[in-house]
Amino acid sequence: MSKKGISLFTAFAFFLLLCSFVSPSSGDEKLEGSKKIERKIVYNKKKHSITLSWSDFGSTGNYVITRGGSRLASDFVSVGSTSKLMFTDSKPNNDKYENYYKVTRNGITVMISLENQIFGDNMYFYDRKYEKAVTARNEINSQFGSIGLGGANGEWTTRRQAYYFKPNIDRQTYDVGGSGSASSETSNAIELGFYSHIGGLGKVPSDVRLGAIFTRPHLSGGANATCTFWRSVENVEVMRDFSWTVSQSTSARRLLIESTSKYISDIGDTNFWGSGGFIADAHYTTSRPNWGGQQQWYTRNTVFPEGTGAMGGSYNMVWQGCVNPPEANESNSPILKTPIIREKPFLFIDSDGEYKVFVPAWQKDRVGVSWSGTDMGKGKIQDLMTGWYVAKEGDSDVEINAALKSGKNIFFTPGHYALNAPIQVNRRDAILLGAGIASVTLEPTEKNIWGCIYADDKDGIIIAGLLMDSFNSTIYQVRIGDEGVNTDHASDPILLTDITCRVGGVQAKNIQIQASMQINSNNVVGDHFWLWRADHGSQKGGEVRWTRDRCKNGLVVTGSDVTLYALFVEHYQEYEVLWLGERGRTFFFQNEPPYDAPNQSSWSSQGGRVDGYAAFKVANTVKEHHTIGMGSYAVFTGTDGSVNKKNGFEVPNSLNVKLEKMCITRFAGPGNIQNVINGTGGSTATGAKRVVSYNNGKGVQPFDEEFTLPNPESYPSYIGMEK
């Protein structure tokens, strides 16, 4: 639904000129039966009054208006009735956001509130001041089942939702009470499903206290979490149990965790396994978690209780900037500091009762969390209503780009944004922030040959919390900076955080993409990516998918001084990561090669001289590079039975190019990765193989290659990116 005018009624125009009030710019419509009911609410700050308006519904009698302090308040009180399509409440609750109105006529009820008008229907707010502890938990769990979020079909839904909790009052909690691990019925946990987000609206995590949180795997009777994707939680305290049973594209940030299961993946099944995840800026206070059957995991700037013992994981566990991490061994890689990081911005309610966005500051060589029990950390606060455009599902690329150009940052409420042209980020310090795994999708129009998001080469840009999906052939999905740019952004780098790019899986038409993401700018920091050419979906796989869902590269880096944390890249058809820039750094890398290469002749690199494509390729022209914690796992299931990959990783034999803690193994299928790196390290035919370090090694240096990349002359004329 496109954004509409400020008011439905000319009378409101007078108020706009003479009064100071909050009036969000979006009208909402609610479908009751076959009729859409328009709703509008205007707050007059000077008079502290609230005026409601709505379109006609029902057949006879007055409209009855009741008010509660929150959407699910235990008590709604009568505030009046009217035969008109407008009502003014002259004595609302003190906090303008604590006024939810039900307008009822002939058994039909519509709800009107400022929060709904600002944020739309896919953001759910909970307020313990007016609600019972059980209220939020019951509603979230009922949605988990009712819209398919608990089963395999939920993986492909276009539904998106975020659950935001207001700060607790006088140490009240949202905890229902319960016992046992979060996976047990007796725990009364909140179950978080596909494309769902939990966010605390306090300044620090302890401002919002939840009981237990659980994510339920749906494969192999609940023992297999390898498809438990697309969910996130941030800025809350978990009091009883945090059982975060997940794999890729799942983010847990800025958490205070009082207790956790013996195994973070405590399903009650000893055969549990998962395929990776991400936790950052978290503090475990009483017990050390155990990642159990996880294949790999990345943990950043997290505090654990004292101890150095193992915390689970099979192949590739990276612990960066953590306090009391496990001791180093073949699968665990503790890294003392995080060299440069800026935490993800987040929504909160400030002391003045207004919605704000906290934008954390850049930090160098950090150990531990960015916040304390009383301090939200270093950063800047931006007012949402004055500095941001709040996008809702149905908004167009024209509206979003116009807001960016006018100087607004963009807060994407949960939704599936079907655009007809790319989002263009063309000014410094611009922010795109998504909630509820908001997805940007290009519809198949003639303009959509370029990509989802294009950012100019500007200081301080932040792109966070978005899923890029493609229903159309494009050159890229995300591109940062023009090719060939050479600006130094060291004083204010570009941040990309919680980014997912997905090629295929949700459509049955041919999709051709060159690269999911290309980073051309210098001084870019990436904090948690999943770039995925979808290996499964509702359509037939194997050779059919190989020709239908085509994408050469997951990530191409041409910029210098690019630092990436938690890089997941899977199933692309050529080099999955191609690194051409200098002084690149990657801390944690996870990969599976494409399942569906039909035969070796159609999947070979370096002029057909080398079987397959390396998962992580540092070009021979690169002089300096460092990566640590790397895993690539063979699953050649959709092939003729004779497809192999020569090397997991390929780098030049150069003094200042160093890769550490590499692992390859085979999970399924007949094919193998024949070497860890540059023809050394052994084959997955005889089990997992590891190389601790490769630096100017004695392996076979790859053949020199030329890599064909798009150039500025190839830009469609409508893009008009700044130089």
WOPEWO-V355083 format. One record per backbone hydrogen bond with DSSP energy under -1.0 kcal/mol. NH is the residue of the N-H (numbers start at 0). CO is the residue of the C=O. If there is no record, write none. Layout:
BEGIN
nh=NH co=CO
nh=NH co=CO
END
This chain:
BEGIN
nh=11 co=8
nh=14 co=10
nh=15 co=11
nh=16 co=12
nh=17 co=13
nh=18 co=14
nh=27 co=38
nh=29 co=36
nh=31 co=34
nh=34 co=31
nh=36 co=29
nh=38 co=27
nh=39 co=52
nh=41 co=50
nh=42 co=21
nh=43 co=48
nh=44 co=19
nh=47 co=43
nh=48 co=43
nh=49 co=88
nh=50 co=41
nh=51 co=86
nh=52 co=39
nh=53 co=84
nh=54 co=37
nh=62 co=81
nh=63 co=103
nh=64 co=79
nh=65 co=101
nh=66 co=76
nh=67 co=99
nh=72 co=69
nh=73 co=129
nh=76 co=66
nh=78 co=64
nh=79 co=64
nh=81 co=62
nh=86 co=51
nh=88 co=49
nh=97 co=94
nh=99 co=67
nh=100 co=111
nh=101 co=65
nh=102 co=109
nh=103 co=63
nh=104 co=107
nh=107 co=104
nh=109 co=102
nh=111 co=100
nh=116 co=112
nh=117 co=113
nh=118 co=114
nh=119 co=115
nh=123 co=161
nh=125 co=163
nh=129 co=126
nh=130 co=126
nh=134 co=131
nh=137 co=133
nh=138 co=134
nh=139 co=135
nh=140 co=136
nh=141 co=137
nh=142 co=138
nh=143 co=139
nh=144 co=140
nh=145 co=141
nh=146 co=142
nh=147 co=144
nh=153 co=150
nh=154 co=151
nh=155 co=152
nh=160 co=194
nh=161 co=121
nh=162 co=196
nh=163 co=123
nh=164 co=198
nh=165 co=125
nh=167 co=206
nh=171 co=168
nh=173 co=208
nh=178 co=185
nh=183 co=180
nh=186 co=183
nh=187 co=184
nh=189 co=211
nh=191 co=213
nh=194 co=229
nh=196 co=160
nh=197 co=231
nh=198 co=162
nh=199 co=233
nh=200 co=164
nh=206 co=203
nh=207 co=204
nh=209 co=236
nh=212 co=240
nh=213 co=189
nh=214 co=242
nh=218 co=223
nh=221 co=218
nh=222 co=219
nh=223 co=218
nh=224 co=272
nh=227 co=224
nh=228 co=226
nh=231 co=195
nh=232 co=250
nh=233 co=197
nh=234 co=252
nh=236 co=207
nh=237 co=255
nh=238 co=209
nh=239 co=210
nh=240 co=210
nh=242 co=212
nh=244 co=242
nh=245 co=243
nh=246 co=227
nh=250 co=230
nh=251 co=277
nh=252 co=232
nh=253 co=279
nh=255 co=235
nh=256 co=282
nh=257 co=237
nh=263 co=289
nh=266 co=264
nh=271 co=268
nh=272 co=222
nh=273 co=292
nh=278 co=297
nh=279 co=251
nh=280 co=299
nh=282 co=254
nh=283 co=302
nh=284 co=256
nh=290 co=310
nh=293 co=290
nh=294 co=273
nh=296 co=315
nh=297 co=276
nh=298 co=317
nh=299 co=278
nh=300 co=319
nh=302 co=281
nh=303 co=322
nh=312 co=291
nh=313 co=293
nh=314 co=294
nh=315 co=294
nh=316 co=330
nh=317 co=296
nh=318 co=332
nh=319 co=298
nh=320 co=334
nh=322 co=301
nh=326 co=307
nh=328 co=331
nh=332 co=316
nh=334 co=318
nh=337 co=365
nh=340 co=362
nh=345 co=357
nh=347 co=355
nh=348 co=200
nh=349 co=353
nh=352 co=349
nh=355 co=347
nh=356 co=381
nh=357 co=345
nh=358 co=379
nh=360 co=377
nh=362 co=340
nh=364 co=338
nh=365 co=337
nh=367 co=320
nh=371 co=374
nh=379 co=358
nh=381 co=356
nh=383 co=354
nh=386 co=382
nh=387 co=383
nh=388 co=408
nh=390 co=410
nh=394 co=391
nh=399 co=395
nh=400 co=396
nh=401 co=397
nh=402 co=398
nh=403 co=399
nh=404 co=400
nh=405 co=401
nh=406 co=403
nh=407 co=402
nh=408 co=386
nh=409 co=430
nh=410 co=388
nh=411 co=432
nh=412 co=390
nh=416 co=438
nh=418 co=440
nh=422 co=451
nh=424 co=453
nh=428 co=458
nh=429 co=426
nh=431 co=461
nh=432 co=409
nh=433 co=463
nh=434 co=411
nh=438 co=414
nh=439 co=466
nh=440 co=416
nh=441 co=468
nh=442 co=418
nh=444 co=442
nh=447 co=444
nh=448 co=446
nh=451 co=476
nh=452 co=476
nh=453 co=422
nh=454 co=478
nh=455 co=424
nh=457 co=455
nh=459 co=491
nh=461 co=429
nh=462 co=494
nh=463 co=431
nh=464 co=496
nh=466 co=437
nh=467 co=499
nh=468 co=439
nh=470 co=441
nh=475 co=449
nh=476 co=515
nh=477 co=515
nh=478 co=452
nh=479 co=517
nh=480 co=454
nh=484 co=481
nh=491 co=488
nh=493 co=522
nh=494 co=460
nh=495 co=524
nh=496 co=462
nh=497 co=526
nh=498 co=527
nh=499 co=465
nh=500 co=529
nh=501 co=467
nh=502 co=531
nh=510 co=547
nh=512 co=549
nh=513 co=474
nh=514 co=474
nh=515 co=552
nh=516 co=553
nh=517 co=477
nh=518 co=555
nh=519 co=479
nh=520 co=479
nh=522 co=559
nh=524 co=493
nh=525 co=562
nh=526 co=495
nh=527 co=564
nh=528 co=565
nh=529 co=498
nh=530 co=567
nh=531 co=500
nh=532 co=569
nh=533 co=502
nh=537 co=504
nh=543 co=540
nh=545 co=541
nh=546 co=542
nh=547 co=543
nh=548 co=544
nh=549 co=510
nh=551 co=512
nh=552 co=513
nh=554 co=575
nh=555 co=516
nh=556 co=577
nh=557 co=518
nh=558 co=518
nh=560 co=581
nh=562 co=523
nh=563 co=584
nh=564 co=525
nh=565 co=586
nh=566 co=587
nh=567 co=528
nh=568 co=589
nh=569 co=530
nh=570 co=591
nh=572 co=550
nh=573 co=551
nh=576 co=614
nh=577 co=554
nh=578 co=616
nh=579 co=556
nh=580 co=556
nh=582 co=623
nh=584 co=561
nh=585 co=625
nh=586 co=563
nh=587 co=627
nh=588 co=628
nh=589 co=566
nh=590 co=630
nh=602 co=599
nh=604 co=609
nh=609 co=604
nh=611 co=602
nh=614 co=647
nh=615 co=647
nh=616 co=576
nh=617 co=649
nh=618 co=578
nh=621 co=618
nh=624 co=655
nh=625 co=583
nh=626 co=657
nh=627 co=585
nh=628 co=659
nh=629 co=660
nh=630 co=588
nh=631 co=662
nh=632 co=590
nh=633 co=664
nh=636 co=634
nh=637 co=594
nh=644 co=671
nh=645 co=610
nh=647 co=674
nh=648 co=675
nh=649 co=615
nh=653 co=651
nh=656 co=653
nh=657 co=624
nh=658 co=693
nh=659 co=626
nh=660 co=691
nh=661 co=690
nh=662 co=629
nh=663 co=688
nh=664 co=631
nh=666 co=633
nh=667 co=633
nh=673 co=644
nh=675 co=679
nh=676 co=679
nh=677 co=648
nh=679 co=676
nh=683 co=672
nh=685 co=682
nh=686 co=683
nh=688 co=663
nh=690 co=661
nh=693 co=658
nh=699 co=677
nh=713 co=710
nh=714 co=711
nh=718 co=715
END
